[in-house]
């Protein structure tokens, strides 16, 4: 008897995002061939009207790809609720970190840098750099925090062979509590220091990005719980 399939909303989101990116990439590729638009060599604040038109069309025409991705993700059978929860965890932490990271970074770093420095950054750096700092880097932060539980499990497994059982339980329990409470902030601050350096700031400004886990973890927990209820109801 087969285990009933469960809807994996994280997988739906991943497929939708992939479909959207592929649809937008097709439009950009056509724009590059027909209009000779090359976003890899265009500074963010020096786009021509033609560049803007191609970019807007890419954003709009990526929507059919998003819809197709959603349908594909919903059709993929996932028969393990644990697997669905794991994928959901990665999805929610990754996406929500992008949404939380950028406003904090833009406000704090923007104030520290000043308007002229921000404008200068936008006229020097190209879209691949902007994509890395605005999308890929916070996504990596979110995934790192989401995978923290797996790292802790490996740590506990390695530690389980040491000491007597009573002391071992105390030490492992204490280590788990400390790791769960501290490591998300360490991850956010480390990546924040790197991003501050990329903006030409003192890496110590990355400490401010320690605010991210305070918002990310509760938001991801709420959204994952909602999807868990939806899975059980479906």
C-alpha positions in Angstrom: 0.0 0.0 0.0 1.4 3.3 -1.0 1.9 6.2 1.4 -0.5 9.0 0.5 1.4 11.9 -1.2 1.6 15.2 0.6 1.7 18.6 -1.0 5.1 20.1 -0.5 4.6 23.9 -0.6 8.4 24.4 -0.4 8.9 22.4 -3.5 6.1 24.3 -5.2 7.9 27.5 -4.3 11.2 26.3 -5.6 9.8 25.2 -8.9 7.8 28.5 -9.2 11.0 30.5 -8.6 12.9 28.4 -11.0 10.2 28.8 -13.7 10.1 32.5 -13.2 13.9 32.9 -13.5 14.0 30.7 -16.6 11.2 32.7 -18.2 12.9 36.0 -17.4 16.2 34.6 -18.6 14.7 33.7 -22.0 13.5 37.3 -22.4 16.9 38.7 -21.4 18.6 36.3 -23.9 16.3 37.5 -26.7 17.0 41.1 -25.7 20.7 40.4 -25.8 20.5 38.9 -29.3 18.1 41.4 -30.8 18.9 44.6 -29.0 22.4 43.8 -27.8 21.5 44.4 -24.2 24.1 43.0 -21.8 23.1 43.3 -18.2 26.4 41.7 -17.0 28.2 44.9 -18.1 25.6 47.5 -17.2 25.9 49.5 -14.0 22.7 49.5 -12.0 22.1 53.2 -12.2 23.2 53.7 -15.7 20.5 51.8 -17.6 19.3 53.2 -20.9 15.6 53.3 -21.8 16.1 50.2 -24.0 17.7 48.4 -21.0 14.8 49.3 -18.8 12.2 48.1 -21.3 13.9 44.7 -21.7 14.2 44.4 -17.8 10.5 45.2 -17.3 9.5 42.7 -20.0 11.6 40.1 -18.3 9.9 40.7 -15.0 6.4 40.5 -16.6 7.0 37.6 -19.0 8.6 35.6 -16.3 5.1 35.1 -14.7 4.0 32.3 -17.1 7.1 30.4 -16.1 6.2 31.0 -12.5 2.8 29.5 -13.0 4.1 26.5 -14.9 6.6 26.0 -12.1 3.9 26.0 -9.5 1.9 23.4 -11.4 5.0 21.2 -11.8 5.9 21.5 -8.1 2.4 20.6 -7.1 2.4 17.5 -9.4 5.6 16.0 -8.0 4.7 13.3 -5.5 6.2 13.7 -2.0 5.1 10.7 0.2 7.2 11.6 3.2 5.9 14.4 5.5 9.4 14.7 7.0 10.9 15.3 3.6 8.2 17.9 2.8 8.9 19.6 6.1 12.7 19.7 5.4 12.1 21.2 1.9 9.6 23.7 3.4 12.2 24.7 6.0 14.8 25.4 3.4 12.3 27.4 1.3 10.9 29.5 4.0 14.2 30.4 5.6 15.8 31.2 2.3 13.0 33.4 0.9 12.1 35.1 4.1 15.8 35.9 4.8 16.0 37.7 1.4 12.9 39.7 2.4 14.2 40.5 5.9 17.9 40.9 5.1 17.7 43.5 2.4 15.6 46.1 4.2 17.9 46.0 7.2 21.0 46.1 5.1 19.7 48.9 2.8 18.6 51.1 5.7 21.7 50.6 7.9 24.4 50.6 5.3 22.6 53.3 3.3 22.6 55.6 6.3 26.3 54.9 7.1 27.4 55.3 3.5 25.4 58.4 2.7 23.5 59.2 -0.5 26.6 60.0 -2.6 28.3 56.8 -1.7 25.2 54.7 -2.4 24.9 56.4 -5.8 28.5 55.8 -6.5 28.1 52.1 -5.6 25.2 51.9 -8.1 27.1 53.4 -10.9 30.2 51.2 -10.5 28.8 47.8 -9.7 27.0 45.7 -12.3 23.9 43.5 -12.0 25.8 40.2 -11.2 27.2 41.9 -8.1 23.9 43.3 -7.2 22.3 39.8 -7.6 25.0 38.3 -5.4 24.6 40.8 -2.6 20.8 41.2 -2.8 19.6 37.7 -3.6 22.3 35.0 -3.4 24.0 36.1 -0.2 20.9 36.5 2.0 19.6 33.2 0.5 22.8 31.5 1.6 22.4 33.0 5.1 18.8 31.7 5.3 19.8 28.2 4.1 22.7 28.1 6.5 20.4 28.9 9.5 17.8 26.4 8.2 20.5 23.6 8.0 21.8 24.5 11.5 19.7 21.7 13.0 21.4 19.1 10.8 24.8 20.4 11.8 23.8 20.2 15.5 22.7 16.6 14.9 26.1 15.7 13.4 27.8 17.4 16.4 25.7 15.4 18.9 26.5 12.2 17.1 30.2 12.9 17.2 30.0 13.9 20.9 28.0 10.8 21.9 31.1 8.6 22.2 32.7 10.6 25.0 32.3 10.6 28.8 29.9 8.8 31.0 26.2 8.8 30.2 25.1 11.3 32.8 27.7 13.9 32.1 27.3 13.3 28.4 23.5 14.1 28.6 24.3 17.3 30.5 27.0 18.4 28.1 25.1 17.6 24.9 21.9 19.3 26.2 23.9 22.4 27.1 25.7 22.4 23.8 22.5 22.1 21.8 20.8 25.0 23.7 23.9 27.2 23.2 24.3 26.3 19.6 20.6 26.9 18.7 20.6 30.3 20.4 24.0 31.6 19.4 24.9 30.2 16.0 22.2 31.9 13.9 23.5 35.2 15.1 27.1 34.2 14.4 26.1 33.2 10.8 24.2 36.5 10.2 27.0 38.7 11.7 29.7 36.9 9.7 27.8 37.3 6.4 26.9 40.9 7.4 30.6 41.7 8.0 31.4 40.4 4.5 28.6 42.5 3.0 29.7 45.6 4.9 33.2 45.1 3.5 31.8 44.8 -0.1 30.1 48.1 0.5 33.4 49.6 1.6 32.4 49.8 5.2 34.1 48.7 8.4 33.2 45.0 8.8 32.2 45.7 12.4 29.0 47.1 10.9 28.0 43.5 10.2 27.1 43.2 13.8 23.9 45.0 13.0 22.8 42.1 10.8 22.5 40.1 14.0 19.0 41.5 14.0 18.0 39.2 11.1 17.6 35.9 13.1 15.4 37.8 15.6 12.9 38.3 12.8 13.7 35.4 10.5 13.2 32.5 12.9 9.8 33.5 14.3 8.5 34.4 10.8 9.7 31.1 9.3 8.2 29.2 12.2 4.8 30.8 11.7 4.8 30.2 7.9 6.0 26.6 8.2 3.4 25.9 10.8 0.7 27.3 8.5 1.9 25.0 5.6 2.0 22.1 8.0 -1.6 22.6 8.8 -2.5 23.0 5.1 -0.7 19.7 4.4 -2.6 17.8 7.0 -5.9 19.3 5.8 -5.2 18.3 2.2 
